[in-house]
């Protein structure tokens, strides 16, 4: 009996030791900026999952068997931030009135085209990041580009597994795809970076119902809009293999994809507008008209 108790205590100690050692040695434990102040959600929206904790106050420890997902997520953030900082993005779509821009760059080493969509949202970036973190199965109700949205599992307070099914795009030219990814976030110098990448999870294997898209390191960035205090500058970098048939000309895809991305990110603006109308306020505190 004593030997059994000693064995159990040893196992528990080793699990805790492994957890804190890996946390200290991983990017998750070296984020630097730990000022995670996020405004409460909008009226009628739960705020229980909206306020990110600081590194020193982790409330949901990462189970040992989930560390691979934390590593995947943090590697995705690193690659996403590196890509985002490049200076060879080419503007392909622009709507100055709506403040939406779509850019692309060609990765010669991988023979891939990567897209960057940007928009200004009429909401503070900290506040919107909190709302974004709380997205749930109701996303399709305001974003018709999404057919299904599922938070599969919380890995810890900063990482989760998500499953999505897209609605047909381009007038049906692009059929529905499904996506399974691990998403983690990081705060750096006042900007929230949320990186994601394809992963696996029991019960969410590819099926014949949809074509499974392959997501390479991608992500969202939320910062204060330059010259527009109180507004959010949202950037969405997407590097995804949609498994299009080889017979589809790249020239057609290069036309349809930017328009689909512009439509998708425009739904975020409309969503924020609906929240503003519901609250009766704009980002500068004026009454919404």
C-alpha positions in Angstrom: 0.0 0.0 0.0 2.8 2.4 0.9 4.7 1.5 -2.3 1.5 2.2 -4.3 1.0 5.6 -2.7 4.7 6.5 -3.2 4.4 5.5 -6.9 1.3 7.7 -7.4 2.9 10.6 -5.6 6.0 10.3 -7.8 3.9 10.2 -11.0 2.0 13.3 -10.0 5.2 15.1 -9.1 6.8 14.2 -12.4 3.7 15.4 -14.3 3.7 18.8 -12.6 7.5 19.1 -12.9 7.2 18.3 -16.7 4.4 20.8 -17.1 6.2 23.7 -15.5 9.6 22.9 -17.1 8.1 22.8 -20.6 6.2 26.0 -19.9 9.3 27.8 -18.8 11.3 26.6 -21.8 8.6 27.1 -24.4 7.4 30.3 -26.2 4.3 30.1 -24.2 6.3 30.9 -21.1 8.4 33.6 -22.7 5.8 36.1 -24.0 7.2 39.1 -22.3 4.2 41.5 -22.4 1.7 40.2 -19.9 -0.7 43.1 -19.8 -3.9 41.3 -20.9 -6.6 43.8 -20.1 -9.7 43.1 -22.2 -13.0 45.0 -22.0 -16.1 43.0 -21.1 -18.2 41.6 -24.0 -21.3 43.2 -25.4 -24.7 43.0 -23.9 -26.1 39.5 -24.2 -22.7 37.9 -24.8 -21.0 35.8 -22.2 -17.7 37.2 -21.0 -16.6 34.1 -19.1 -14.0 33.2 -21.8 -13.1 36.7 -23.0 -10.5 37.9 -20.6 -7.1 36.3 -21.3 -5.0 35.6 -18.2 -1.4 36.7 -17.7 1.4 34.2 -18.0 1.8 34.2 -14.2 -1.9 33.4 -13.6 -2.6 30.3 -15.7 -6.0 29.0 -14.6 -6.2 26.0 -16.9 -3.0 24.0 -16.8 -2.0 22.2 -20.0 -2.4 18.4 -19.6 0.8 16.6 -20.5 -0.7 14.9 -23.5 -1.7 18.3 -25.0 1.7 19.8 -25.1 2.1 18.9 -28.8 -0.8 21.2 -29.5 0.7 24.1 -27.6 3.9 23.5 -29.6 2.1 23.4 -32.9 0.2 26.6 -32.0 3.2 28.6 -30.9 5.2 27.5 -34.0 2.2 28.7 -36.0 2.4 32.1 -34.3 6.1 32.4 -35.0 5.7 31.6 -38.7 2.6 33.9 -39.0 4.4 36.9 -37.4 7.4 36.4 -39.6 5.2 36.3 -42.7 3.2 39.2 -41.6 6.3 41.4 -41.3 7.5 40.8 -44.9 7.6 43.8 -47.2 6.7 42.0 -50.5 2.9 42.0 -50.2 1.1 43.1 -53.3 -2.3 44.9 -53.1 -4.8 43.1 -55.3 -8.2 44.3 -53.9 -9.0 47.6 -52.2 -12.2 49.2 -50.9 -11.1 52.5 -49.4 -14.6 53.5 -48.4 -15.1 50.3 -46.4 -11.5 50.2 -45.4 -10.8 46.7 -46.6 -7.7 45.6 -48.4 -6.6 42.2 -49.7 -2.9 41.5 -50.5 -1.0 38.5 -51.7 2.6 37.3 -52.0 4.0 34.4 -54.0 6.3 32.0 -52.0 8.7 30.8 -54.7 10.3 28.2 -52.4 6.9 26.5 -51.9 5.2 27.5 -55.1 2.3 28.9 -53.1 0.3 32.1 -53.1 -0.5 33.5 -49.6 -3.1 36.1 -48.9 -3.4 38.9 -46.3 -6.7 40.6 -45.7 -6.9 43.8 -43.7 -9.8 45.9 -42.3 -10.6 48.6 -39.9 -13.3 47.7 -37.4 -15.3 50.3 -35.4 -14.3 48.9 -32.0 -11.3 48.9 -29.8 -8.8 46.2 -30.6 -8.6 44.9 -27.0 -12.4 44.7 -26.8 -12.7 43.0 -30.2 -10.0 40.5 -29.4 -12.0 39.5 -26.3 -15.1 39.0 -28.4 -13.1 37.1 -31.0 -11.9 34.7 -28.3 -15.5 34.0 -27.3 -16.7 33.0 -30.8 -18.8 29.9 -30.7 -21.3 27.9 -32.7 -23.3 31.1 -33.4 -20.7 32.4 -35.8 -22.7 31.2 -38.9 -25.6 33.4 -37.7 -23.6 36.5 -38.6 -21.0 35.2 -41.0 -22.7 33.4 -44.0 -19.2 32.4 -45.2 -19.2 29.9 -42.4 -21.5 26.9 -42.4 -20.4 25.3 -39.1 -18.2 26.4 -36.2 -17.2 24.2 -33.3 -14.9 24.8 -30.4 -13.7 21.2 -30.1 -11.5 21.5 -27.0 -9.7 24.0 -24.8 -6.0 23.0 -24.6 -5.4 25.7 -22.0 -6.3 29.4 -21.6 -4.5 30.5 -24.7 -4.9 27.5 -27.1 -7.9 25.6 -28.4 -8.9 23.1 -31.1 -11.4 24.4 -33.6 -13.4 22.9 -36.4 -15.1 24.8 -39.2 -17.0 24.1 -42.4 -17.0 26.9 -45.0 -20.0 27.8 -47.1 -19.7 27.6 -50.9 -17.8 30.6 -52.2 -17.6 32.4 -55.6 -21.2 31.7 -56.5 -20.7 28.0 -55.8 -17.5 27.7 -57.8 -15.6 26.9 -54.6 -17.5 24.2 -52.7 -17.5 23.7 -49.0 -14.3 22.7 -47.2 -13.8 21.7 -43.6 -10.9 22.8 -41.4 -9.5 21.4 -38.2 -6.9 23.5 -36.5 -5.1 24.4 -33.3 -5.2 28.1 -32.5 -3.0 29.9 -29.9 -2.6 33.6 -29.1 0.2 35.8 -27.9 0.4 39.5 -26.9 3.4 41.4 -28.2 3.8 45.2 -27.7 0.1 45.8 -27.5 -0.9 43.6 -30.5 -2.7 40.3 -30.2 -1.4 37.6 -32.5 -3.5 34.5 -32.9 -1.8 31.8 -35.0 -3.4 28.6 -36.2 -2.4 25.5 -38.2 -4.0 22.3 -39.2 -4.0 19.5 -36.7 -5.7 16.2 -35.8 -8.2 15.3 -33.1 -10.1 12.0 -32.4 -13.5 12.0 -33.9 -12.7 14.8 -36.4 -11.0 12.7 -39.1 -11.6 13.7 -42.7 -14.8 12.3 -44.2 -16.4 12.1 -47.6 -18.8 14.9 -46.7 -16.3 17.6 -47.3 -12.9 18.2 -48.8 -10.4 18.7 -45.9 -8.4 21.9 -46.4 -4.8 21.9 -45.3 -3.9 25.0 -43.3 -0.3 26.1 -43.1 0.7 28.6 -40.4 -1.8 31.4 -40.6 -3.4 33.8 -38.2 -5.1 37.0 -37.1 -3.5 40.2 -35.7 -5.5 42.8 -33.7 -3.9 46.2 -33.1 -5.0 49.8 -32.8 -5.8 51.3 -36.2 -3.1 53.8 -37.2 -4.4 57.3 -36.7 -7.8 56.1 -35.5 -7.7 55.6 -31.7 -10.5 53.4 -30.4 -10.7 51.4 -33.6 -9.3 47.9 -34.4 -6.9 47.1 -37.3 -7.5 43.5 -38.1 -5.2 41.5 -40.3 -5.9 38.0 -41.4 -3.1 36.0 -43.1 -4.3 32.8 -44.8 -2.0 30.1 -46.2 -4.2 27.2 -47.0 -4.4 24.4 -49.6 -8.0 24.1 -50.6 -7.3 21.1 -52.7 -8.7 22.6 -55.9 -8.8 20.3 -59.0 -5.6 20.7 -61.0 -7.7 21.7 -64.0 -8.8 24.9 -62.4 -6.6 27.7 -63.9 -4.6 29.8 -61.4 -5.8 32.9 -63.1 -9.4 32.2 -62.1 -8.4 31.4 -58.6 -6.4 34.6 -58.4 -9.6 36.5 -59.2 -12.1 34.5 -57.1 -10.1 34.1 -53.9 -9.4 37.8 -53.2 -13.1 38.6 -53.7 -14.1 35.8 -51.3 -11.6 37.0 -48.7 -12.9 40.6 -49.1 -16.5 39.3 -48.6 -15.4 37.2 -45.6 -13.6 40.0 -43.7 -16.5 42.4 -44.6 -18.8 40.2 -42.5 -16.6 41.1 -39.4 -17.3 44.8 -40.1 -21.0 44.1 -40.3 -20.9 42.1 -37.1 -19.3 44.9 -35.2 -21.8 47.3 -36.7 -24.6 45.1 -35.4 -23.0 45.1 -31.9 -22.7 48.8 -32.0 -26.4 49.2 -32.9 -27.4 46.9 -30.2 -25.3 48.8 -27.6 -26.2 52.2 -29.0 -22.6 53.3 -29.1 -19.8 53.9 -31.6 -16.1 53.5 -30.9 -15.8 57.2 -29.9 -18.7 57.0 -27.5 -21.2 58.7 -29.7 -24.7 57.4 -30.1 -25.1 55.0 -33.0 -27.4 56.3 -35.8 
